[in-house]
Amino acid sequence: MKTALLTGLVLAGMAAPAAAQRATSAYTPLNPDRCQVLHRSEEGASVQWRCPGHAGVPLFLNTGDDRFDLDAGIDNENWESLSPLNSPGPNVEWRLHGGRPVAIIYRLIPSEESQMAPVLIVETIGRRGRPGCEIARVNAQRADANARARTEADLRAGNFRCGVERAPEIGR
């Protein structure tokens, strides 16, 4: 009886650190009206905003010619958007490892004229000296789109080499 109890306690103690490392999600709204305008250009109707993020990590929302790009941490200064006119979804999902943001997932919704499906963009969190980048695109009409985007974030965020590797397009 003592051996079984001791074994149970040891196994429970081993499971706790593993559970603490499990990836989790947090969600924040994405509303340009609640963001600070950093730059506005009449040419191409481009605007750059700094928006509230999660755990002190800001979002940088960029628009030009009615297309949007979103970066977390720092603006990576690379235009990563869809070809057709689009708009961002109203929320950003943050993938957290040990409570620390490692990736974001956001939705880009193409204009109705394009007949293209909405896309979930998975992107790493940038920091000074190491900008984030897009690490996957998932067709948002897939039945498992959200789960697949989370899986891509969890698998790729820690070791994806921005500028070297190409983000996969899942369910084109």
MIVOFI-694836 format. One record per residue (C-alpha): chain; residue number from 1; residue in one letter; x, y, z. Coordinates in nm, 4 decimals. Layout:
// residues N
<c = A	k = NUM	r = A	px = X	py = Y	pz = Z>
...
This chain:
// residues 172
<c = A	k = 1	r = M	px = 0.0000	py = 0.0000	pz = 0.0000>
<c = A	k = 2	r = K	px = 0.2820	py = 0.2411	pz = 0.0925>
<c = A	k = 3	r = T	px = 0.4639	py = 0.1578	pz = -0.2308>
<c = A	k = 4	r = A	px = 0.1541	py = 0.2283	pz = -0.4430>
<c = A	k = 5	r = L	px = 0.0950	py = 0.5581	pz = -0.2600>
<c = A	k = 6	r = L	px = 0.4592	py = 0.6607	pz = -0.2975>
<c = A	k = 7	r = T	px = 0.4569	py = 0.5677	pz = -0.6672>
<c = A	k = 8	r = G	px = 0.1387	py = 0.7708	pz = -0.7184>
<c = A	k = 9	r = L	px = 0.2908	py = 1.0747	pz = -0.5504>
<c = A	k = 10	r = V	px = 0.6103	py = 1.0492	pz = -0.7567>
<c = A	k = 11	r = L	px = 0.4134	py = 1.0168	pz = -1.0813>
<c = A	k = 12	r = A	px = 0.1894	py = 1.3083	pz = -0.9863>
<c = A	k = 13	r = G	px = 0.4977	py = 1.5181	pz = -0.9140>
<c = A	k = 14	r = M	px = 0.6434	py = 1.4301	pz = -1.2527>
<c = A	k = 15	r = A	px = 0.3196	py = 1.5186	pz = -1.4336>
<c = A	k = 16	r = A	px = 0.2969	py = 1.8673	pz = -1.2851>
<c = A	k = 17	r = P	px = 0.6043	py = 2.0088	pz = -1.4665>
<c = A	k = 18	r = A	px = 0.4877	py = 1.8522	pz = -1.7942>
<c = A	k = 19	r = A	px = 0.1447	py = 2.0125	pz = -1.7563>
<c = A	k = 20	r = A	px = 0.3078	py = 2.3478	pz = -1.6747>
<c = A	k = 21	r = Q	px = 0.4930	py = 2.3305	pz = -2.0077>
<c = A	k = 22	r = R	px = 0.1784	py = 2.2589	pz = -2.2107>
<c = A	k = 23	r = A	px = 0.0994	py = 2.5354	pz = -2.4558>
<c = A	k = 24	r = T	px = -0.2007	py = 2.7522	pz = -2.3761>
<c = A	k = 25	r = S	px = -0.3858	py = 3.0355	pz = -2.5461>
<c = A	k = 26	r = A	px = -0.4866	py = 3.3871	pz = -2.4542>
<c = A	k = 27	r = Y	px = -0.6996	py = 3.6175	pz = -2.6679>
<c = A	k = 28	r = T	px = -0.6942	py = 3.9914	pz = -2.7240>
<c = A	k = 29	r = P	px = -0.9192	py = 4.2116	pz = -2.9370>
<c = A	k = 30	r = L	px = -0.7770	py = 4.3776	pz = -3.2475>
<c = A	k = 31	r = N	px = -0.9461	py = 4.7125	pz = -3.2923>
<c = A	k = 32	r = P	px = -0.7599	py = 4.9908	pz = -3.4787>
<c = A	k = 33	r = D	px = -0.9770	py = 5.2491	pz = -3.2983>
<c = A	k = 34	r = R	px = -0.7999	py = 5.1491	pz = -2.9746>
<c = A	k = 35	r = C	px = -0.4519	py = 5.1671	pz = -3.1308>
<c = A	k = 36	r = Q	px = -0.1980	py = 5.4479	pz = -3.1579>
<c = A	k = 37	r = V	px = -0.1248	py = 5.5722	pz = -3.5114>
<c = A	k = 38	r = L	px = 0.2523	py = 5.5593	pz = -3.5666>
<c = A	k = 39	r = H	px = 0.2600	py = 5.6596	pz = -3.9318>
<c = A	k = 40	r = R	px = 0.0089	py = 5.7623	pz = -4.1960>
<c = A	k = 41	r = S	px = 0.0755	py = 5.8044	pz = -4.5684>
<c = A	k = 42	r = E	px = -0.1781	py = 5.9238	pz = -4.8202>
<c = A	k = 43	r = E	px = 0.0039	py = 5.7352	pz = -5.0961>
<c = A	k = 44	r = G	px = -0.1510	py = 5.3894	pz = -5.1032>
<c = A	k = 45	r = A	px = -0.3628	py = 5.4841	pz = -4.8012>
<c = A	k = 46	r = S	px = -0.1138	py = 5.3173	pz = -4.5683>
<c = A	k = 47	r = V	px = -0.1285	py = 5.3378	pz = -4.1908>
<c = A	k = 48	r = Q	px = 0.0833	py = 5.1796	pz = -3.9199>
<c = A	k = 49	r = W	px = -0.0653	py = 5.1333	pz = -3.5712>
<c = A	k = 50	r = R	px = 0.0744	py = 5.0135	pz = -3.2407>
<c = A	k = 51	r = C	px = -0.1967	py = 4.8168	pz = -3.0612>
<c = A	k = 52	r = P	px = -0.2339	py = 4.6646	pz = -2.7162>
<c = A	k = 53	r = G	px = -0.1191	py = 4.3046	pz = -2.7088>
<c = A	k = 54	r = H	px = -0.0645	py = 4.0503	pz = -2.4339>
<c = A	k = 55	r = A	px = 0.1837	py = 4.0314	pz = -2.1443>
<c = A	k = 56	r = G	px = 0.3480	py = 4.3591	pz = -2.2476>
<c = A	k = 57	r = V	px = 0.4027	py = 4.2447	pz = -2.6079>
<c = A	k = 58	r = P	px = 0.2551	py = 4.5022	pz = -2.8489>
<c = A	k = 59	r = L	px = 0.0967	py = 4.4385	pz = -3.1870>
<c = A	k = 60	r = F	px = 0.1866	py = 4.6335	pz = -3.5005>
<c = A	k = 61	r = L	px = -0.0962	py = 4.6542	pz = -3.7515>
<c = A	k = 62	r = N	px = -0.0083	py = 4.7791	pz = -4.0982>
<c = A	k = 63	r = T	px = -0.2400	py = 4.8524	pz = -4.3880>
<c = A	k = 64	r = G	px = -0.1763	py = 4.9549	pz = -4.7437>
<c = A	k = 65	r = D	px = -0.4036	py = 4.9435	pz = -5.0461>
<c = A	k = 66	r = D	px = -0.6746	py = 4.7760	pz = -4.8343>
<c = A	k = 67	r = R	px = -0.4500	py = 4.4832	pz = -4.7340>
<c = A	k = 68	r = F	px = -0.3349	py = 4.4133	pz = -4.3789>
<c = A	k = 69	r = D	px = -0.0254	py = 4.2758	pz = -4.2068>
<c = A	k = 70	r = L	px = 0.0166	py = 4.2126	pz = -3.8339>
<c = A	k = 71	r = D	px = 0.3363	py = 4.1690	pz = -3.6316>
<c = A	k = 72	r = A	px = 0.3898	py = 4.1046	pz = -3.2624>
<c = A	k = 73	r = G	px = 0.6716	py = 4.2335	pz = -3.0442>
<c = A	k = 74	r = I	px = 0.8300	py = 4.4531	pz = -3.3093>
<c = A	k = 75	r = D	px = 0.7351	py = 4.5458	pz = -3.6648>
<c = A	k = 76	r = N	px = 0.9374	py = 4.3107	pz = -3.8842>
<c = A	k = 77	r = E	px = 0.9115	py = 4.5547	pz = -4.1770>
<c = A	k = 78	r = N	px = 0.8205	py = 4.2675	pz = -4.4139>
<c = A	k = 79	r = W	px = 0.4866	py = 4.2808	pz = -4.5885>
<c = A	k = 80	r = E	px = 0.3137	py = 3.9487	pz = -4.5166>
<c = A	k = 81	r = S	px = -0.0453	py = 3.9617	pz = -4.6341>
<c = A	k = 82	r = L	px = -0.2824	py = 3.8106	pz = -4.8877>
<c = A	k = 83	r = S	px = -0.2877	py = 3.9248	pz = -5.2504>
<c = A	k = 84	r = P	px = -0.6572	py = 4.0114	pz = -5.2586>
<c = A	k = 85	r = L	px = -0.7999	py = 4.3027	pz = -5.0631>
<c = A	k = 86	r = N	px = -0.8544	py = 4.1852	pz = -4.7052>
<c = A	k = 87	r = S	px = -0.9298	py = 4.2807	pz = -4.3495>
<c = A	k = 88	r = P	px = -0.8186	py = 4.1327	pz = -4.0182>
<c = A	k = 89	r = G	px = -1.0462	py = 3.9373	pz = -3.7885>
<c = A	k = 90	r = P	px = -1.1516	py = 4.0982	pz = -3.4591>
<c = A	k = 91	r = N	px = -0.9250	py = 3.8910	pz = -3.2287>
<c = A	k = 92	r = V	px = -0.5695	py = 3.7662	pz = -3.1956>
<c = A	k = 93	r = E	px = -0.4868	py = 3.4319	pz = -3.0361>
<c = A	k = 94	r = W	px = -0.1590	py = 3.4251	pz = -2.8445>
<c = A	k = 95	r = R	px = 0.0168	py = 3.0889	pz = -2.8043>
<c = A	k = 96	r = L	px = 0.1927	py = 3.0739	pz = -2.4709>
<c = A	k = 97	r = H	px = 0.4586	py = 2.8339	pz = -2.3467>
<c = A	k = 98	r = G	px = 0.5072	py = 2.8541	pz = -1.9724>
<c = A	k = 99	r = G	px = 0.2927	py = 3.1702	pz = -1.9790>
<c = A	k = 100	r = R	px = 0.5310	py = 3.3424	pz = -2.2251>
<c = A	k = 101	r = P	px = 0.3986	py = 3.4479	pz = -2.5693>
<c = A	k = 102	r = V	px = 0.5768	py = 3.2630	pz = -2.8525>
<c = A	k = 103	r = A	px = 0.3371	py = 3.3082	pz = -3.1470>
<c = A	k = 104	r = I	px = 0.0189	py = 3.4770	pz = -3.2607>
<c = A	k = 105	r = I	px = -0.2620	py = 3.3475	pz = -3.4780>
<c = A	k = 106	r = Y	px = -0.4844	py = 3.5936	pz = -3.6594>
<c = A	k = 107	r = R	px = -0.7422	py = 3.5772	pz = -3.9353>
<c = A	k = 108	r = L	px = -0.7271	py = 3.7621	pz = -4.2654>
<c = A	k = 109	r = I	px = -1.0594	py = 3.7836	pz = -4.4447>
<c = A	k = 110	r = P	px = -1.0347	py = 3.8409	pz = -4.8220>
<c = A	k = 111	r = S	px = -1.2864	py = 4.0679	pz = -4.9913>
<c = A	k = 112	r = E	px = -1.5960	py = 3.8933	pz = -5.1217>
<c = A	k = 113	r = E	px = -1.4948	py = 3.9642	pz = -5.4809>
<c = A	k = 114	r = S	px = -1.1813	py = 3.7480	pz = -5.4485>
<c = A	k = 115	r = Q	px = -1.3693	py = 3.4235	pz = -5.3696>
<c = A	k = 116	r = M	px = -1.0659	py = 3.3211	pz = -5.1649>
<c = A	k = 117	r = A	px = -1.1182	py = 3.1510	pz = -4.8290>
<c = A	k = 118	r = P	px = -1.0245	py = 3.3311	pz = -4.5058>
<c = A	k = 119	r = V	px = -0.6764	py = 3.2403	pz = -4.3829>
<c = A	k = 120	r = L	px = -0.5296	py = 3.1927	pz = -4.0362>
<c = A	k = 121	r = I	px = -0.1809	py = 3.3424	pz = -4.0239>
<c = A	k = 122	r = V	px = 0.0607	py = 3.1998	pz = -3.7668>
<c = A	k = 123	r = E	px = 0.3515	py = 3.4267	pz = -3.6782>
<c = A	k = 124	r = T	px = 0.6355	py = 3.4256	pz = -3.4272>
<c = A	k = 125	r = I	px = 0.6866	py = 3.7012	pz = -3.1713>
<c = A	k = 126	r = G	px = 0.9621	py = 3.9428	pz = -3.2727>
<c = A	k = 127	r = R	px = 1.2157	py = 4.1059	pz = -3.0506>
<c = A	k = 128	r = R	px = 1.5052	py = 4.3454	pz = -3.1041>
<c = A	k = 129	r = G	px = 1.7654	py = 4.1784	pz = -3.3234>
<c = A	k = 130	r = R	px = 1.5288	py = 3.8943	pz = -3.4147>
<c = A	k = 131	r = P	px = 1.2075	py = 4.0037	pz = -3.5884>
<c = A	k = 132	r = G	px = 0.9178	py = 3.7620	pz = -3.6002>
<c = A	k = 133	r = C	px = 0.7824	py = 3.6213	pz = -3.9227>
<c = A	k = 134	r = E	px = 0.5003	py = 3.4211	pz = -4.0717>
<c = A	k = 135	r = I	px = 0.5498	py = 3.0501	pz = -4.0000>
<c = A	k = 136	r = A	px = 0.2290	py = 2.9013	pz = -4.1451>
<c = A	k = 137	r = R	px = -0.0940	py = 2.9792	pz = -4.3285>
<c = A	k = 138	r = V	px = -0.3999	py = 2.7650	pz = -4.2671>
<c = A	k = 139	r = N	px = -0.7166	py = 2.7676	pz = -4.4765>
<c = A	k = 140	r = A	px = -0.9724	py = 2.8888	pz = -4.2196>
<c = A	k = 141	r = Q	px = -1.2508	py = 2.6839	pz = -4.3832>
<c = A	k = 142	r = R	px = -1.0892	py = 2.3564	pz = -4.2748>
<c = A	k = 143	r = A	px = -1.2896	py = 2.1834	pz = -4.0033>
<c = A	k = 144	r = D	px = -0.9721	py = 2.1653	pz = -3.7915>
<c = A	k = 145	r = A	px = -0.8317	py = 2.5076	pz = -3.8885>
<c = A	k = 146	r = N	px = -0.7909	py = 2.6500	pz = -3.5370>
<c = A	k = 147	r = A	px = -0.6415	py = 2.3299	pz = -3.3969>
<c = A	k = 148	r = R	px = -0.4055	py = 2.3012	pz = -3.6943>
<c = A	k = 149	r = A	px = -0.2913	py = 2.6642	pz = -3.6572>
<c = A	k = 150	r = R	px = -0.2204	py = 2.6025	pz = -3.2870>
<c = A	k = 151	r = T	px = -0.0240	py = 2.2886	pz = -3.3716>
<c = A	k = 152	r = E	px = 0.1822	py = 2.4784	pz = -3.6294>
<c = A	k = 153	r = A	px = 0.2518	py = 2.7552	pz = -3.3743>
<c = A	k = 154	r = D	px = 0.3550	py = 2.5065	pz = -3.1075>
<c = A	k = 155	r = L	px = 0.5786	py = 2.3035	pz = -3.3409>
<c = A	k = 156	r = R	px = 0.7440	py = 2.5841	pz = -3.5372>
<c = A	k = 157	r = A	px = 0.7669	py = 2.8954	pz = -3.3171>
<c = A	k = 158	r = G	px = 1.0756	py = 2.7886	pz = -3.1244>
<c = A	k = 159	r = N	px = 1.2942	py = 2.6823	pz = -3.4150>
<c = A	k = 160	r = F	px = 1.1615	py = 2.8412	pz = -3.7353>
<c = A	k = 161	r = R	px = 1.4364	py = 3.0307	pz = -3.9214>
<c = A	k = 162	r = C	px = 1.2868	py = 3.3529	pz = -4.0529>
<c = A	k = 163	r = G	px = 1.4280	py = 3.4508	pz = -4.3898>
<c = A	k = 164	r = V	px = 1.5559	py = 3.0960	pz = -4.4474>
<c = A	k = 165	r = E	px = 1.2536	py = 2.8697	pz = -4.4212>
<c = A	k = 166	r = R	px = 0.9291	py = 2.9145	pz = -4.6081>
<c = A	k = 167	r = A	px = 0.5960	py = 2.9089	pz = -4.4226>
<c = A	k = 168	r = P	px = 0.3769	py = 2.6192	pz = -4.5368>
<c = A	k = 169	r = E	px = 0.0286	py = 2.6799	pz = -4.6757>
<c = A	k = 170	r = I	px = -0.2070	py = 2.4220	pz = -4.5280>
<c = A	k = 171	r = G	px = -0.5336	py = 2.3387	pz = -4.7020>
<c = A	k = 172	r = R	px = -0.4973	py = 2.5817	pz = -4.9930>
